[in-house]
Amino acid sequence: MSFDPEKLQAASFQLAIKTQSLAVQDDISVKDRRDMERLMNQEVLETAKFPEIHYEAPIISVSRVSDMLCTANLDGKLTLNGLTRPQPVGARVTLLGSMLRASGEFALRQTD
């Protein structure tokens, strides 16, 4: 990640996630969790064939809301199961001294 609070428009973002590291977080039985994770790894994410998920946003549009808070719009590309597609993400960025905390979310359809 590249971010300079004095040059908000010069930000960029890259993320790589190991597919084997993903886990089901719902409050379900151990057996159901194991079954769902097996299906997720073998049939949906195909973790043996595609060990990583990548997201890259070379340019981020950032707006300052207050001294410590910004909003960011990432117009990036997501590579999942070997396919790369556009994936916008909206995020909130909090500046805490030399630390930056960001959170955002987006939805994916399994059919995509």
Sequence and secondary structure as in RCSB ss.txt:
>XXXX:A:sequence
MSFDPEKLQAASFQLAIKTQSLAVQDDISVKDRRDMERLMNQEVLETAKFPEIHYEAPIISVSRVSDMLCTANLD
GKLTLNGLTRPQPVGARVTLLGSMLRASGEFALRQTD
>XXXX:A:secstr
 B  TTSGGG BEEEEEEGGG    SS  HHHHHHHHHHIIIIIS TTT  EEEEEES EEEEESSSSEEEEEEE
EEEEETTEEEEEEEEEEEEEETTEEEEEEE    TT 
